[in-house]
Amino acid sequence: MDAKVFEIKEYMIVWRQLELLNFDGVTVQVRALVRCTGDDHAMDVYFLAEGSPMPPPFFDAPAKKGYMFMNIQDIHPFVDMLRNETPVYGHLRGDRPEWMSVTTGKEPVGEGEKG
């Protein structure tokens, strides 16, 4: 099966003023990139400028790397999840790319912030 779930152990944020990249014939306007890495897999989440085309996510199984695309307005809650939740998982899906995602582990209802 062309699917992999991996625990995200590190991330890196790269801000761009505006970078044009081409993904499978779609030119996108990149404002930021969040690279999520695990032991042997990775996912690049590109945050695109308002009005930029949004290509579908894809998984390059031989390279063990996935690519997702989100609106730049979504970067703060995305990074907040990486900073404050544990564990966090990347779901790479070549069989169903529309199901690629970044998720938390199961948590008890009402856990909230303690302290």
N, C-alpha and C positions, 0 to 999 in steps of 0.2 A: 504494500500500500504506500502511496506517495503522501504520507502524513507523518508529522513528528511533533511531539510536545517536549519542550525543554524548559528547565528553570533558568530564568534570567538572573544572572549573578552580578553583572556590571552593566552600566550604561554610560554613554558619552553624548553630550549635546553639542552640536555645531550650528551656530547661527550664520546665516548668509544675508547680505543685503538683498540680493536677488540673483539666483543662479538658474539658468535654463538648462534642463537635462532632457534627454529623449529616452523614453521607455516604450519600446515596441511601436515606434511610429508616433507616439504622443509626446509632444513637447510640453513639459510642466515648468512652472515657476516656483522654485524651491526657496523658502525662507529659512527653514531649519531642518536638521536631521537629528534624530535620536537613534543611536546605534545601541541595540540591546544584545548582549552576548551571554552565552552559557558556556558549558564545558567544550562542546564541539559544534554547536549551531549558533546562528545569529539572525537577527531581524533588523533591517533598516526601516525606520518609520519616517517617511518624508512628510513634512508639514508645508503645505503649499499656500501660495499667496491667494487672496480673495480673487475669484474669477478664473483661476487656473483650471485647465482640464484635470480631471481626476481619473487616472488609469486604474484598472482593476489590480488588486494585489496579486502577487505571484510568488511561487516557491521554486528556487533553483536547487533541486535535490542533490545533484552532484557536488555543488559548491556548499551545501548545507546552510543555505541562506535564504531568508524570505524578505519580501519587500511589501510594505503597506504605505498607503497615501491618505493623509488626513488634512483637513483645513487648519491653517495656522491658528485659528481661534481655539482649537482643541489642545494646544500644546501644554497649557498650564495644568489642567486636570490630569493629563497623561503623565507628565513629569511628577506631579504630586503623588500619583499612585506608585510610581517607581520609588520615590523617596520614602514613602510612609507605609507601604504594605509589604508583607512578607508571608509566604513566598509569592512570587509573581512568575507567571509562565507565558512563554510564547508558543502559539499554536500555528504550525506551518502546515498548510494544506494544498498540495498539488492536485489532489483529487477534487476538492471543493474550495478553490481559492477565495470565494466570497465568505468562507467561514474562518479565514485566518484572523487571529485575534491575539490580544494580550490580556490575561486575566489574573485575578488574585486566586489564592487558594480559598478553601471553604473557611468561613468564620462564623462564630456564634451570632445569632440575632441580637442586636442591641449592644454589641461590644463597645462601640464608640471609643472616644479617647479617654484614657484613664488618667487621673492625676488631678 
